[in-house]
Amino acid sequence: MNHLEFQFTIEPPNPWSDIVTAYLSEIEFHGFYEKEGTLYAFISQEEFVQEDFQEIVASFEGKGVRISFIKNIIKHKNWNASWESNFSPVEIKEQLCIRAPFHERDEKFKLTIIIQPKMSFGTGHHQTTYLMCEAILQLDLRNKKILDMGAGTGVLAILCEKQGSTDITAIDIEEWSVENCIENTITNDCNHIVSSCGDVDLIAGKKFDVIFANINKNILKSHLQQYFMSLNENGLLYLSGFFVTDANDLQQLAESLGLKYISINTKDEWAMLILQK
């Protein structure tokens, strides 16, 4: 299966590069990095829908941003090389380093997670993954049953096990993400993560003490009722994958379902809500 590589020139880049990334994520683009002022975005040819892409590009007209792009076809055997070559370690204070197998270990960090970069979302580079990891580092998850919804690489699930959980469910809608998650759990010597391919219906009838969902606003809104039903009493729900400007809508919907607002954390234009049942 071949992939498409889009090279975007965006002026001004801030905050528009992040906004373009968020919109493309909603139409199956799965892998982004920036280099020398250019935003690189990847999608499989099979998943690319020209009409959806054109609609997103057109939506930025008249908003004070100029967007141009170059499209390249990358053969299957080489499509991941561009992403891997631009994968750099992510440092969260001096507590956690998220790195690839080809990076050297840095002993100054208390925890290290090794992620094989294969385009699955969740390498720590994105602000929302960073926010989630930062929050998990503050938690004692011993004896806690965890759900990582939209698990991507599995980085959040892996960090939850390192923070003490021995009962973790990781779910993603993409088969290749599940495969990457399983590979990464093995690489990190994790033994308590069960990875499954599917959607929110997989958690119907199940209960969790803490749910982490780093997806996008519209999917989170459609999932909120099930998250509420699947949380144990006093359970915590961490939501991210949306802009600060969308936080109020999500908070209002969550509160209408019976969830209690705890706090909001932000990084650049992105937000993470913490809610409790």
C-alpha positions as CSV (number, residue, x, y, z in Angstrom):
1,M,0.0,0.0,0.0
2,N,1.5,3.3,-1.1
3,H,1.2,6.5,0.9
4,L,0.9,10.2,0.1
5,E,3.2,12.8,1.5
6,F,2.0,16.4,1.6
7,Q,4.5,19.2,2.2
8,F,2.6,22.3,3.4
9,T,3.9,25.8,3.4
10,I,1.7,27.8,5.8
11,E,2.0,31.5,6.4
12,P,1.9,32.5,9.2
13,P,2.8,29.1,10.7
14,N,1.7,29.9,14.3
15,P,-1.0,28.9,15.2
16,W,-2.1,27.7,11.7
17,S,0.2,24.6,11.5
18,D,-1.4,23.1,14.5
19,I,-4.9,24.0,13.3
20,V,-4.2,22.4,9.9
21,T,-2.8,19.3,11.6
22,A,-5.9,19.0,13.7
23,Y,-8.3,19.2,10.7
24,L,-6.2,16.7,8.7
25,S,-6.2,14.3,11.6
26,E,-10.0,14.1,11.2
27,I,-9.8,12.8,7.6
28,E,-7.3,9.9,8.3
29,F,-4.0,11.7,8.0
30,H,-1.8,9.9,10.5
31,G,1.7,11.3,10.9
32,F,3.0,14.8,11.0
33,Y,6.3,16.6,11.5
34,E,7.7,20.0,10.9
35,K,11.1,20.7,9.4
36,E,12.6,24.0,8.2
37,G,9.2,25.8,8.1
38,T,7.4,23.0,6.2
39,L,4.6,20.8,7.7
40,Y,4.8,17.2,6.4
41,A,1.6,15.1,6.6
42,F,1.0,11.5,5.6
43,I,-2.0,9.4,4.6
44,S,-2.4,6.1,2.8
45,Q,-3.6,6.4,-0.8
46,E,-6.4,4.0,0.0
47,E,-7.8,6.3,2.7
48,F,-7.3,9.6,0.9
49,V,-10.5,11.3,-0.3
50,Q,-9.9,14.2,-2.6
51,E,-13.2,15.9,-1.8
52,D,-12.6,15.9,1.9
53,F,-9.1,17.2,1.5
54,Q,-10.3,20.0,-0.8
55,E,-13.0,21.0,1.6
56,I,-10.5,21.4,4.4
57,V,-8.1,23.5,2.4
58,A,-11.0,25.7,1.1
59,S,-12.2,26.2,4.7
60,F,-9.1,28.4,5.4
61,E,-9.8,30.9,2.7
62,G,-10.4,34.4,4.0
63,K,-9.0,33.6,7.5
64,G,-5.7,35.4,7.2
65,V,-3.6,32.4,6.4
66,R,-2.0,31.3,3.1
67,I,-1.6,27.6,2.5
68,S,0.2,25.9,-0.4
69,F,1.3,22.2,-0.7
70,I,3.2,19.7,-2.8
71,K,1.9,16.1,-3.0
72,N,4.3,13.1,-3.4
73,I,3.6,9.4,-3.7
74,I,5.8,7.3,-1.4
75,K,6.2,3.6,-2.2
76,H,5.2,1.2,0.5
77,K,8.7,0.0,1.3
78,N,10.0,3.5,1.8
79,W,7.0,5.5,3.1
80,N,8.0,5.2,6.8
81,A,11.6,6.3,6.3
82,S,10.8,10.0,6.1
83,W,9.0,9.9,9.4
84,E,11.6,7.9,11.2
85,S,14.4,10.1,10.1
86,N,12.7,13.1,11.7
87,F,11.7,11.5,14.9
88,S,13.5,13.1,17.9
89,P,13.2,12.2,21.6
90,V,10.5,13.9,23.7
91,E,11.5,15.1,27.1
92,I,8.9,15.8,29.8
93,K,10.7,17.7,32.5
94,E,13.3,15.3,33.8
95,Q,10.8,12.6,34.6
96,L,10.1,11.0,31.2
97,C,12.0,10.5,27.9
98,I,10.1,9.1,24.9
99,R,12.5,7.9,22.3
100,A,12.9,5.6,19.4
101,P,15.1,2.4,19.5
102,F,17.8,4.1,17.5
103,H,18.2,6.9,20.1
104,E,20.7,6.5,23.0
105,R,19.3,6.2,26.5
106,D,19.6,9.3,28.7
107,E,20.2,8.2,32.3
108,K,19.0,11.6,33.7
109,F,15.3,10.6,33.2
110,K,13.4,8.6,35.8
111,L,11.4,6.8,33.1
112,T,12.0,6.0,29.5
113,I,9.5,4.8,26.9
114,I,10.7,3.4,23.6
115,I,8.3,4.0,20.7
116,Q,9.0,2.5,17.3
117,P,7.7,5.4,15.1
118,K,5.4,3.9,12.5
119,M,3.0,6.8,12.0
120,S,0.6,5.9,14.8
121,F,-0.5,8.9,16.8
122,G,1.2,9.3,20.1
123,T,4.9,9.8,20.1
124,G,4.7,12.7,22.7
125,H,5.6,15.3,20.1
126,H,2.0,16.6,19.9
127,Q,0.9,19.0,22.7
128,T,-2.0,16.8,23.6
129,T,0.0,13.7,24.1
130,Y,2.5,15.7,26.1
131,L,-0.3,17.0,28.3
132,M,-1.6,13.5,28.9
133,C,1.8,12.1,29.8
134,E,2.4,15.0,32.1
135,A,-0.8,14.3,33.9
136,I,-0.2,10.5,34.2
137,L,3.2,11.2,35.8
138,Q,1.3,12.8,38.7
139,L,-0.8,9.7,39.3
140,D,-0.4,6.6,41.4
141,L,-2.2,4.0,39.3
142,R,-1.7,1.0,41.5
143,N,-4.9,-1.1,41.7
144,K,-6.5,1.1,39.1
145,K,-8.3,-0.3,36.0
146,I,-7.3,1.9,33.0
147,L,-8.7,2.6,29.5
148,D,-6.6,4.2,26.8
149,M,-9.1,5.1,24.1
150,G,-7.6,6.0,20.7
151,A,-4.4,4.4,21.9
152,G,-2.3,5.0,18.8
153,T,1.3,3.9,19.6
154,G,0.2,2.9,23.1
155,V,2.4,5.4,24.8
156,L,-0.2,6.4,27.4
157,A,-1.0,2.8,28.2
158,I,2.7,2.0,28.6
159,L,3.1,5.0,30.9
160,C,0.1,3.8,33.0
161,E,1.7,0.5,33.5
162,K,5.0,2.2,34.6
163,Q,2.8,4.2,37.1
164,G,1.6,1.0,38.7
165,S,-1.5,-0.2,36.8
166,T,-1.8,-3.9,36.1
167,D,-5.1,-3.8,34.3
168,I,-5.0,-1.7,31.1
169,T,-7.2,-1.8,28.0
170,A,-5.9,0.0,24.9
171,I,-8.3,0.5,22.0
172,D,-7.8,2.0,18.6
173,I,-10.0,2.0,15.5
174,E,-7.0,1.4,13.1
175,E,-5.5,-2.1,12.8
176,W,-2.0,-0.8,12.1
177,S,-2.1,1.3,15.3
178,V,-3.1,-1.8,17.3
179,E,-0.2,-3.7,15.8
180,N,2.2,-0.8,16.6
181,C,0.8,-0.6,20.1
182,I,1.4,-4.3,20.7
183,E,4.9,-4.0,19.3
184,N,5.6,-1.1,21.6
185,T,4.2,-2.8,24.7
186,I,6.6,-5.8,24.1
187,T,9.5,-3.4,23.5
188,N,8.9,-1.8,26.9
189,D,8.5,-5.1,28.7
190,C,4.8,-4.4,29.5
191,N,2.7,-7.4,30.6
192,H,-0.6,-5.8,31.6
193,I,-1.9,-4.1,28.4
194,V,-4.6,-5.7,26.3
195,S,-4.8,-4.0,22.8
196,S,-7.9,-4.3,20.7
197,C,-9.1,-2.9,17.4
198,G,-12.5,-1.3,17.4
199,D,-14.6,1.6,18.6
200,V,-16.3,2.8,21.8
201,D,-18.8,-0.1,21.6
202,L,-16.0,-2.4,22.9
203,I,-16.3,-0.9,26.4
204,A,-20.0,-1.3,26.7
205,G,-20.7,-3.1,30.0
206,K,-17.1,-2.6,31.3
207,K,-16.0,-0.4,34.1
208,F,-12.8,1.6,34.6
209,D,-11.3,3.7,37.3
210,V,-9.5,6.1,34.9
211,I,-10.2,6.7,31.2
212,F,-7.7,8.6,28.9
213,A,-9.1,9.7,25.6
214,N,-6.9,11.7,23.3
215,I,-8.8,11.8,20.0
216,N,-10.7,14.9,18.6
217,K,-13.6,17.0,19.7
218,N,-16.3,15.5,17.6
219,I,-15.4,11.9,18.4
220,L,-15.1,12.8,22.1
221,K,-18.5,14.3,22.1
222,S,-20.0,11.2,20.5
223,H,-18.2,9.0,23.1
224,L,-18.9,11.0,26.3
225,Q,-22.1,9.1,27.2
226,Q,-20.3,5.8,27.1
227,Y,-17.3,7.1,29.0
228,F,-19.7,8.2,31.7
229,M,-21.4,4.8,31.8
230,S,-18.1,3.0,31.9
231,L,-16.5,5.0,34.7
232,N,-16.6,3.7,38.3
233,E,-18.0,6.0,40.9
234,N,-15.4,8.8,41.6
235,G,-13.6,7.6,38.5
236,L,-11.5,10.2,36.5
237,L,-11.8,11.1,32.8
238,Y,-9.0,12.8,31.0
239,L,-10.0,14.3,27.6
240,S,-7.6,15.8,25.1
241,G,-7.1,16.2,21.3
242,F,-8.9,19.6,21.0
243,F,-8.2,23.3,21.0
244,V,-8.6,25.5,24.1
245,T,-11.5,27.3,22.3
246,D,-13.4,23.9,22.2
247,A,-13.0,23.1,25.9
248,N,-16.1,24.9,27.1
249,D,-18.4,23.0,24.7
250,L,-17.0,19.7,25.9
251,Q,-17.1,20.7,29.5
252,Q,-20.8,21.7,29.2
253,L,-21.7,18.5,27.5
254,A,-19.8,16.5,30.1
255,E,-21.5,18.3,33.0
256,S,-24.9,17.8,31.4
257,L,-24.2,14.0,31.6
258,G,-23.3,14.1,35.2
259,L,-19.6,14.5,35.1
260,K,-17.9,17.0,37.4
261,Y,-15.3,19.5,36.1
262,I,-12.0,19.2,38.0
263,S,-9.5,21.3,36.0
264,I,-8.1,22.2,32.6
265,N,-4.4,22.1,31.5
266,T,-3.2,23.8,28.3
267,K,-0.1,23.8,26.1
268,D,0.1,26.3,23.3
269,E,-3.4,26.2,21.6
270,W,-4.3,22.8,22.9
271,A,-6.2,21.7,26.0
272,M,-6.8,18.7,28.3
273,L,-9.9,18.5,30.5
274,I,-10.0,16.5,33.8
275,L,-13.5,15.3,34.8
276,Q,-14.9,13.0,37.5
277,K,-17.9,10.9,38.0
